[in-house]
Amino acid sequence: MFKSEDIIGDIVFLSFNNEDLFKGIGLPVAAGHFLVKGYDHIGLWVQHPGIIIKKTEDKSGKPLPEDAHTEERIDGVFLVMWNQINTIMHYPNRDGYDLPSEFDKNIGFKKES
């Protein structure tokens, strides 16, 4: 039997009910594949596919020459509320999508028998 917790740590397809929902965080899409980081009673926490901050001005606000522009990639996780989701599709046993369960990792102390 499939349980929602089985998708944590996996890449799933999400279809949103409004493609404008996530424009504010740089995702003007109606659907896509996302790495699920967790879930709760509000919705799914998924990894943002790429937040890039581009520095084009100096500290005083003056434009930098193009060869002095820098980009910083930032990891981010965002919430997709349950009512914003049309469909979730999981790919059991598909290479690169069905990753090892977060719950099966060998973390912490083990009592020896």
C-alpha positions, 0 to 999 in steps of 0.5 A: 500500500502506498503512503504519502510519506513514501514520496519524501526524498523522491522526485514527483510530478506536481500539477498545480491548479493555477500556473500563476501561484508561484510566479513570485518565487520564479516558477511561472509553471502549471506543472513540474518535477520537484524533490519532496523534502517533507509534508505536513497538514498544510501541504508538501514542502518541495525543493526549489529548482534554482534560486539565483541572485544576480548582483549587478550593483555595488554597495552604493547602488551604482551599476557594475560593469557586466564582467563584474556581475556575480551570481549566487545559487541559493538552496530553497524549499517552498510550500505547495498547499494541498488545495493548490495541487491538482495531481501528484504522480510518483514513479516507484522504482524509476532510476533518478526519481525513486530515491532511498527513503529518508526513513531507512537511513542508518542514522543515530545510535544502534543498540547492540544485541 
